[in-house]
Amino acid sequence: MRADDLPATAVPGAPSPPPGLVVAGHFDEGPGYGVDRPRGSDSWLFTWTTAGGGRLRQGSAQVRAGAGDLVVLAPGVPHGYGVEPGAARWRFWWVHCQARPSWTPWLRPYAGGDGLYAVGPVPADLRDRVAAAFRRMHADARWPGPGEPAGADTIVVARDTVARELALCALEEAVLLTTAGARGPEPTAGVDDRVRRAQELIAADPGAPHTVRSLAERVALSPSRFAHLFTEHLGQSPMRALREARLRHAARLLEGTELSVERVAAASGFVSPFHFTRVFRARYGTPPGAYREGIRAAIVVPKETSKGTRVR
């Protein structure tokens, strides 16, 4: 598939891109613009609104998207989207791709049902950085494309592994920035500062030999008081949170490096490859080696795609 084969905007009933591709663009649409996909999409759809308003529907869930909102639609669910009724325009970045499984924990707190995730509003002082990540994603998808940068409104298709990985890395930054910077969901409001500090320590180095005692010492609490406070505020024990952070770290290493499963286990803080494989399978539904193979298979561009395929 070539970007030249794609229309400037999608039309009602337009199919989504084939799975495995990274296809991105930027639209500035007026009243009347809308897309309806009764069978949903074969890939994930990420939208980042920069001005105006849009309305997105996924199954029985729907949400309005305003400036500073990231809305994500999972594949396989009937969806539709368009300019918000009464809005003068909807300006937004978009990308169809296969989401990395490690993004799921970031998006989960913002689930709206039926595979719709609405993240926002992102603080105004963070929006320029998120927009820059989307611009870089758009440019990187063309690597090593023509010397002149493509206009923002150009639809681009990542043609090889390097282009896809660069684009996905930029999108990952945007997803991380929005999910971390958006107004947090209610259950995490009012978390004790010492618990937040412990979270930061875990996130900064999940492979470190953290224990309840070592974390408690870093935040000036007794181990028993720290464990109770952490569980009370976050709904899971410190060691459960540490295991989840280590599994996310391991998933990234499997996606982006050639390290053996044994080395991934060690780098992620697991004392034994056997234990790592068992908990990884329980968390992601597949052993580490198969997970890596699945990620690589998902980014292989189909050898043949029909010209004139209409997307977005």
N, C-alpha and C positions, 0 to 999 in steps of 0.2 A: 504494500500500500504506500502510495506517495501522498505527501501533503497536497500536491496539486490536484489530486483526485477528489479532495474533500470540498464540500460546499462552504460558503462563508458562514452560514448559520444552519442549524438543524431545522427540520420541519416536523410537524406532527407525524408520528409513526416511524420516524427515522430510526434504523437499528443502531446499536452502539458499536464501537470498534471491536474487532475480534479479540478474544482474551490473549494476554501475553504482550500486547503492544502498550507503549506509553504514548498517548496522544494528548496534546495540550494546546490551549489557546486562550484568547481573551475576547470577550464579547461586550458590546455596549448596545443594548437593545431597548426599543421603545414599547409602548403599549401594544398589545396584540401578539407579542412574541410568546410562544409556548411550545413545549414538546410533550408528547404522551407516548409512553412505551408500555403497552399492556403486558408484555412479558418481561419487563425489566431490562437489565443490562447483563452482559457476560463479564463485565469488569466493574471495579469500584469507580465511583464518580466523586471527585472532590471539587467543591466550589468555594471560592473566597470572594466575598462581595466587597467592592471598594466604593461604590456609590449607588444611590437609589435603593430599590427593594425588589426582591424576588420572592416567589412562593414555591416551595418544593413539597411534593407529596410522595410518600413511599408506603405502599399498602394502605393501612388505615391511619398512618401517622402523617402529619403535615406541619410545616413550620414556615414562618416568614424569615427571610434573610435580609439583614440590613448591613450597612457599612461596618466592617470589623467582625463579621460572622463567618465561620467556616461550617459548611454543611456537607456531610458525607453520606452517600447512599451506597449500601452494600449491594452486591449483585444478586440477581435471581428473584427480585421482588418487583411487582408492577409499580412504575413510578411516572411522575410527570412534574414539570416545572415550567415557570414562565415569569413574566413581569408581574409583580404584585398589583392587584386591582387598585386603581387610583394612583399608582406611582407613575412618575413621568419617564422613568428609565430604570434599567438594571444593568450596572456595569460590574463584571465579575471575571476572575480567572477561573479556569476549569482544567481538569485533567482526568482522563480515563486511564486506569492502570490496575495491576494486581497489587493490592496493599500488602505490605510486609506484615507477617503475623505479629511481630514485636510491637506494632502500633496499636494492637487491640486493647491492651491495658490502658493506654493513654486515652483512647476514645470511649471506653466503656462507661465512665461516669457521666457521659453526655448522651447516652442512648435514649432515644425517644420512642422506641418500639419499631418493629418490622424492619430492622436494619437501617434506621435513620439515626444519624448522630449530629446534633446541633451544638456547636462549640461557640460560645460568645456571650456577651460582647468582649472582644479583646481590647484592653486599654489603648487609648489613642496613641500613647507614646511608644507602643510596641508595633503598631500597624505598619509603619514604614519598613521595619525590619522584616515583617512577614511578607509584605509586598515585594521586597527585594529578593526574598527566597523564591517567590513565584516567578519573578523575572529571570532569575538565574536558572530555574528549572526549565523555563521556556527556551532560553539560549542554549543550555547544556543538552537539551534533547536534539539539537541540530549538530552536535559535535561529531566529526570535524567538518561542519557544513561550510557554506560559502563565507568568504571573509566579511562581507557586509552583514551586520546583524539583522535578523528578521524583524519586521514591525510587530508591535504587540498584538495586532489583530490577526496575524498569520497563524494558521493552524499548523502545528509541527508534529512530526512522527519520529520518535527515536528509532534509528535504523540498526544500531548494533549494540553489543553488550556494554561498551564504554558509555555510549550516549544514554542508554537506559539507566545504568547505575548512577551516573552523574545526576540525571534528572530526578531519580528516586531519592538520592541523598538530599537534594535541595528541597524536595517535597517533604521528606522526613523532618528537616529543620522547621518547615512551616507548620507541620502537624504538632511537633513538640512545642514550639513557641506558643501556638494558640491554645493547646490543651493545658500547658503550664501557666500561661498568662491570663487566661479567661477567668471570669468570675467563677470561683469554685462551686461545686455542688453543695447543697446544704449540709450533708452529713459531715463534711470536713471543716465546716465553719467553726471558729473558736477553738481550734486545736492548740494545746499548750505549746509555748515556744520551745520548751525542752524536747517535746516529742517531735516538733518540726526539725529541730537541730539534729536529732537522731536520724530522721528520714534523710536529711541532707548528707549525713555521714555515710549512710548505706548507699545512697544513689551515687555519691562521688567515687566510691571504690567498693562495688559489691563483692569483688573477689577477695577482699581483705579478710583476715581471720577474726571477724567480729563475733562477739559473744554478748549475752545480756549484761554480763559484768563489765566488759570493756566499754560498751555503749553507755551504760549507766554512769560509769566514771567520767566519761566525756561530757555528760550533761549534769554532773554533780547531784546524782540521786543514788539511793541504795538500789541494788538490783531488784528487790521485790517491789519497791515503790515505782521504779521505772517500768517494769513489766506490766504492773497493774495500770499505770497511767497510759502507757502506749496502747494497750488493748482497749481500755475504756474510750479513748479518743478516736482510734482508727478501726476498731472492730476486728482486729487481728493481732496476734502476738508479734513481738519483735522478730522472732526467728522465722515466723511465717512470712513476714514482710521481707526479710532478708532473702529467704528462698525464692520468692517471686522476683526480686531484683536480680538475683543471680541467674535465674532462668531467662529473664529478658536479655541480660548481658550475653549469655551463652547463645541465644537465638541470633543476636547481632553478629557474633563471631562466626557462627555457622554460615550466615548469609554473606558476610563480606570478607572472609579470610579463607585460606587453604589449610588452616590448622587442623590436625587430627582431632578426632572426638576426645581422645585422652587429654590432649593439650587444652582443648576448649574447656573440658571439665576442670582441669587444674587452674586455668586462668580465671574461671568463674567462681572459684572457691569451694568446689566439691572435692571431698577427700578421696572418692573412688569413682572411676568411670562407670562401674556397675550401678552404683547409687544414682549417679547423674542420669544415666540412660533411663532408669526406672522412673524418676520423678519428671524427667523431660517428657517421656511418653505420656505420663498421667496428665501433664499440663497441656501439651500441644497435640495429643492424640496420635503421635508418630514418634519413632525413635530418632535420635539426632541425625544419623546418616541419611535416613529417608527424608527427613525434613529438609536437609541441604539439597538433596536431589530434586525434591519437589519445587523448591524455590528456583533452582536453575531451569527446570523444565518450564516453569511458568513464564520465564522471560524470553523463551525462544520465539522468535518471530516466525509465523507460519510462512512456508515457502511460497504459497500462492494465495493471494487475496484478490477478490474481484474488484476491478476498477469501478469508480463511480459510487463506492460504498459511502453512504451518507451517515455522518456521525454528529454527535452533540446536538 
